[in-house]
Amino acid sequence: MSRWKKIVIGLLVLLNLVVGGITYYAVQVTADASKMVDSIRQTVKRTSLKRESGEKPNINDAEPFSILLAGVDTGDLGRSDQGRSDSMMVVTINPKQKKSTIVSLDRDILAKIVGYGTNDKLNHAYAFGGVEMSMDTIETLLDIPLDHYVSINMRGLKDLIDAVGGIEVNNKIDFTLDGIHVKKGKQTLNGEEGLAYARMRYEDPEGDVGRQRRQREVVTKILRKAMSIDGVGNYRKILKAVEKNMVTDLSWDDMMDIGTNYLSAFDTIKQKQLVGKSQMIDEVYYQILGTEELLGIQNTLKKQLGQATAETLPNLEEADADSLFYDDSDGGASEDSSQYAPGYDDPNNYDSGTYSDSSSTDNGYQQYDDSTSEQYTDPNQAGYGENADAQYGQPAVAY
């Protein structure tokens, strides 16, 4: 056999081995990922009241849809209870517009807790009734359908950052949180540093507003890096981080369709955040939303979902709207939403209740553990708000 024939045959054999190896690798990736998704999938027993048909958008047909991203304050720092959704982002994804929008919701927003019969801080909805009540409450507040959810605990954020090989940031504030120092300037953060970067707020002049901005940055950079070539190469680490720390109602087929039909929607990711005016009510710190600001956010999300916009705030039909919202039609900004707002820096104005997995209220939702002095008082009971110091304990650092 001539020399050149041997070379050609050798190249063909090598090519066949490479193709076979890639095929095996792809099959293995698919099998591992499918198994992982099955293990973290938890459907919710709810039907959106904001969709006439009651049916969710068809992801296979690339219809626009929404997701609630809930960052829960458990899974790290010694926490193992149900916790509260201290980080809440609503994401709308529209492949036809080639755009996605992430809206951060301040945890201290005073809102109607749907299904619990009271007005309270927005992040308490998760503690009262899990992801279902949280979705119902946020759906009502934003007047848009919430189609899916992803819930991740605090440790999950740290593990995901490590799994993608760190994230690059340009930190504006030199700070130390829980012994983790993050210097000022451009740098690559590991999981510990990235979690601190996403959690810090007391040293930020913008307080929770600044923290929410950094949280959106971290989530966006994890997403983009996980979808990159490096992310695929480290897929086992990513899958392990997801499996340990995340819960969602999305199926494996949904995720495959998103990866196929919605990639163009991630070319442009617009970021917004919904905050209000700081106000102390019965010695407890709240954010009261402005009607015009809320209406603007609602219409932005409605346009992304292909729904009709509104000229006035639908939420004003509520009987207690005057206590939930204020008139910001004069264009007044919420300049006091920073750490300098009255009551913002007083830890007694926040909460760190302990939650029980066994007890329940008459409405079928989880109630708080009554074996500790740092507990909530049922808001449906008389006297709610009259003794804030007894009801609200010391918050976790930076939360």
NORSUL-V467213 format. One line per field, one symbol per residue. phi: phi as a letter, one per 30 degrees, with the letter a starting at -180 (. if undefined). psi: psi as a letter, one per 20 degrees, with the letter a starting at -180 (. if undefined). burial: I if it has 24 or more other ideal C-beta (glycine too) atoms within 12 Angstrom, else O. A space follows every 50 residues. Layout:
phi=???
psi=???
burial=???
//
This chain:
phi=.dddddddddddddddddddddddddddeddddddddedcdbdccabddc cedicdedddciddbbbcccccdbjahicbddibddbbbcccbbdddhab bccdcddcddbdddjciacadeddedddbiddddddddeddchbdccbbb cbdddedddddddcijbcbbdcbdabbhiccbddjdaccdedddddddcd bdccechdddddddddddddddeddddddddddcedddddddddbbbacd cddedddddccbeddcdbcdcbbcbbcdacbhicdbccdddddddddedd ddddcicddbcbdddddddceddcbbdcddiddddcdddddeidccddcc bbdcccdcdbdddicecddccbdcbdceddddjdjdbdddcccdddeic
psi=prghhhgggghgggggggggggggggggggggggggghhipoqqmqppij pgiiqqqohhjkqqrqppoooplrirkjpjahaqnioppppppohhilqq pppqpphjporoopiikrpaqhiihhhgkahghgggghgggikqpohrqp pprghhgghgghhjkrqprnpipprppkioporqaprppagghhgghhhp hhiphjchghghghghgggghgghhhirghghhkhggggggghhjqqrip rghghghghgijhhijhooqprqorbppppolkpprppqqghgggggghg hghhjkqprqhrohiiiqhkhhihrqokijjpqmikjaiiqpigjohija qlqpqqihqqrhjiqprqpjjqhmrqppiiqqjpiimhhhhpaprqpj.
burial=OOOOOOOOOOOOOOOOOOOOOOOOOOOOIOOOIOOIIOOIIOOIOIOIOI OOOOOIIOIOOIIIIIIIIIIIIIIIIOOOIIIIIIIIIIIIIIIOOOII IIIIIIIIIIIIIIIIOIIIIIIIIIIIIIIIIIIIIIIIIIIIIIIIII IIIIIIIIIIIIIIIIIIIOIOIOIOIOOIOIOOOOOOIIIIIIIIIIII IIIIOIIIIIIIIIIIIIIIIIIOIIOOOOIOOIIOIIIOIIIIIIIIII OIOIIOOIIOIIOOIIOOIIIIIIIIIIIIIIOIIIIIIIIIIIIIIIII IIOIIOIOOIOOIIIIOOOOIOOIIIOOOOOOOIOIIIIOIOIIOOOOII IIIIIOOOOOIOOOIIIIOOOOOIIIIIIOOOOOIOOIOOIIOOIIOII
//
